[in-house]
């Protein structure tokens, strides 16, 4: 397949693969320590890692141009999944239906008889991340000359904004914010003029400040009550001790890790992450801190920084505009997810619930992120140097 597609092993970005494998290894180690008697977290994680690696390798061998040609069907399928998640219930269609955990209906369940712990669940919002990267890259390429026109921006904001709204309406505030921020960043990289961006910032930043003030008022209607309370708890933690329970215990666990962590120094005392709800998912970073300490946290953060640098390098060397936008979107999405997740764990952001890429447990998130990495690797396999080398070899053949 490599020869048929013109790929070479030397152009496979093993540096990216190594970063991902290191984080998956850390994740598996942490989850093995976090699971209690009777849990099967470790088995699920190992199965997810193996599936994710196969997906990554498989997708990396598929030409990203072919994937991007499917941007309209992928977009429509994503919208359909969002509607199923929001409106289809077990009594209407018992085969596939929306499913609720805690106070959010973010999952689709297949089978299971409408019972917890049965059937297969996945989060369509995770699929939205990869679909929107592909859709935005292709759309911006097609509308390259209309990005800075009023009609063009209306079309772009309408097509991209609708799926983001559907994610927000689940409700999934954190993912919708990551998608919105990725959209603005990729739009700028696609050619949005500084003049238009400046006007947008001059108008948007005051509106954003006003919006933040509005959602903290008793009469606001944009957020669900529990979402509003989470934002308020960040500014008034003493009044929302129950809501800050998870973040406060995460802070205690982070502090208990010290410089080197309990795992490294051999501290066999009770883990404070045992008191952090769903620590294996959204709050896995607190376990990183407790087990590996301050230096472990720095190491994980540096892995994400290095991933972003290498991903942007792939984007810079992409053979065309489409590859540049796809790779840039991937770098921005993964980085923003990491920033938001860690910001929540250290109480810099309200508790919104978003997984930490490659570290949090969860099949939907893990497989989606590995597929995203696969697309990034394929862009790297077709960089400018490869195109120039193939052209040179072709011309040499003609001369001979």
Buried (B, 14 or more C-beta within 10 A) or exposed (E): EEEEEBBEEEBBBEBBBEBBBBBBEBBBBBBEBBBEEEEEBBEBBBEBBEBBBEBBBEBBBBBBBEBBEBBEEBBEBBBEBBEBBBEBBBEEEBEBBBBEEEEBBBBBBEBBEBEEEEBEBBBBBBBBBBBBBBBBBBBBBEBEEBBEEEEBBEBBEEBBBEBBEBBBEBBBBBBBBBBBBBBBBBBBBBBBEEEBBEEBEEEEEEEEEEEEEBBBEEEBEEBEEEBBBBBBBBEEBEEBEEBBBBBBBBBBBBEBBBEBBBBBEEBEEEBBBEBBEBBBBBBBBBBBBBBBBBBBBEBBBEBBEBBBEBBBBBBEBBBBBBBBBBBBBBBBBBBBBBBBBBBBBBBEBBBBBBBBBBBBBBBBBBBBBBBBBBBBBBBBBBBEEBBEEEEEEEEEEEEE
